[in-house]
Amino acid sequence: MKKNFLSLISHLLMVCLFVATLPAQASMIGTQDVLAEQSLAADRAKIDDFLARDNVQQALQSMDVAPDLARQRVDAMTPAEIASLSQRIDSMPVAGALSGTDFVIILLVAILVVLIL
């Protein structure tokens, strides 16, 4: 019985040593990957700030779009769509004088992107 117990313990130790020596894999994270992730976070923050503006929320409500629904749809956008919308926001006048056409185009693009998804 003692021999069976020692045999069991030795087998358990061998299994533990085998599991402990399984190879681990690590790789470097590329600079481009980190920059893309940071850029995506900045673009999302820019769009969130844009949607938080009073005039944008009023325009959304005038088109019968709930601001929360617009935020949910923006959250569902792909990184490429986020980047495109962010660039569109960047191309607007600095003073915030948003023409009606620009505003409608931005909202329509966001709504169309969501409908495509």
C-alpha positions in Angstrom: 0.0 0.0 0.0 2.8 2.3 0.8 4.4 1.5 -2.6 1.1 2.4 -4.3 0.9 5.7 -2.4 4.5 6.6 -3.4 3.8 5.6 -7.0 0.7 7.8 -7.0 2.6 10.8 -5.5 5.5 10.4 -8.0 3.0 10.3 -10.9 1.3 13.4 -9.6 4.6 15.2 -9.3 5.6 14.2 -12.8 2.3 15.6 -14.1 2.7 18.8 -12.2 6.3 19.3 -13.5 5.1 18.7 -17.1 2.3 21.2 -16.7 4.6 23.8 -15.2 7.0 23.5 -18.1 4.5 24.1 -20.9 5.8 26.8 -23.2 4.5 30.3 -22.9 4.4 32.6 -25.8 4.9 36.3 -25.7 5.5 38.8 -28.5 6.2 42.5 -28.8 3.4 44.9 -29.3 4.0 47.0 -32.3 4.1 50.8 -32.1 1.5 50.9 -34.9 -0.9 48.8 -32.8 -0.5 51.0 -29.8 -0.9 54.2 -31.8 -4.0 52.8 -33.5 -5.6 51.9 -30.2 -4.8 55.3 -28.8 -6.1 57.0 -31.9 -9.3 55.0 -31.7 -9.9 56.0 -28.1 -9.2 59.7 -28.9 -11.6 59.5 -31.9 -14.4 57.9 -29.8 -13.9 60.6 -27.1 -14.1 63.3 -29.7 -17.4 61.9 -31.0 -18.8 61.5 -27.5 -18.0 65.2 -26.8 -19.7 66.1 -30.1 -22.8 64.2 -29.2 -22.9 65.8 -25.7 -23.2 69.3 -27.2 -26.6 70.9 -26.6 -27.1 71.9 -30.2 -26.3 68.4 -31.5 -28.8 66.9 -29.0 -31.5 69.4 -30.0 -30.9 68.5 -33.7 -31.1 64.8 -32.9 -34.4 65.3 -31.1 -35.8 67.5 -33.9 -35.2 64.4 -36.2 -36.8 62.1 -33.7 -33.5 60.4 -32.8 -32.9 59.8 -29.1 -29.4 60.9 -28.0 -28.9 57.6 -26.2 -29.8 55.7 -29.3 -27.3 57.8 -31.3 -24.6 57.0 -28.7 -25.4 53.3 -28.9 -25.1 53.3 -32.6 -21.8 55.2 -32.5 -20.5 52.6 -30.0 -21.4 49.9 -32.6 -19.3 51.5 -35.3 -16.1 49.9 -36.6 -12.8 51.7 -36.1 -12.7 52.8 -39.7 -16.1 54.4 -39.4 -15.1 56.1 -36.2 -12.0 57.5 -37.8 -14.0 58.8 -40.8 -16.6 60.5 -38.6 -13.9 61.9 -36.4 -12.2 63.4 -39.5 -15.5 64.8 -40.6 -15.9 66.5 -37.2 -12.3 67.8 -37.4 -13.0 69.4 -40.8 -15.8 71.5 -39.4 -15.2 75.2 -38.7 -13.2 75.8 -35.5 -15.6 78.3 -34.1 -18.3 75.7 -34.0 -20.4 77.4 -36.6 -21.8 74.3 -38.1 -23.7 74.8 -41.2 -27.0 73.0 -41.5 -25.7 70.9 -44.4 -22.6 69.7 -42.6 -24.7 68.8 -39.5 -27.2 66.9 -41.5 -24.5 65.0 -43.5 -22.8 64.0 -40.3 -25.9 62.7 -38.8 -27.0 60.9 -42.0 -23.7 59.2 -42.3 -23.9 58.0 -38.7 -27.4 56.8 -39.1 -26.6 55.1 -42.4 -23.6 53.4 -41.0 -25.7 52.0 -38.1 -28.4 50.9 -40.5 -25.8 49.0 -42.6 -24.6 47.2 -39.5 
